[in-house]
Amino acid sequence: MKERLEMEKKEKEDEFKLKELEMKERLEMEKKQDELKLKQAELEMRERLEMEKIKTEMVKEESNTKVQSKSEYFDAAKNIRWFSIL
């Protein structure tokens, strides 16, 4: 009887240790998943920032070319007016 109780106690302890290990593994996996999600979000933010920088540069270049083309247009208009006066 005493041996049987000791065996049952040992089995319960083993079950407890096994469950404890499983919980530790689960926590580690969840922690790693959270870290991966955080890294993924960080990468996405960097990509968005890079795209915004590119868009800003494109808008700057586009506005510079528009300004140049307008100034060229007005220069041409001045020249036409100047020559029509002569």
URMO-V332211 format. One line per field, one symbol per residue. ss: DSSP state (H for helix, E for strand, L for the rest). phi: phi as a letter, one per 20 degrees, with the letter a starting at -180 (. if undefined). psi: psi as a letter, one per 30 degrees, with the letter a starting at -180 (. if undefined). Layout:
# URMO-V332211
ss=???
phi=???
psi=???
This chain:
# URMO-V332211
ss=LHHHHHHHHHHHHHHHHHHHHHHHHHHHHHHHHHHHHHHHHHHHHHHHHHHHHHHHHHHHHHHHHHHHHHHHHHHHHHHHHHHHHL
phi=.fffffffffffffffffffffffffffffffffffffffffffffffffffffffffffffffffffffffffffffffffffff
psi=eeeeeeeeeeeeeeeeeeeeeeeeeeeeeeeeeeeeeeeeeeeeeeeeeeeeeeeeeeeeeeeeeeeeeeeeeeeeeeeeeeffe.
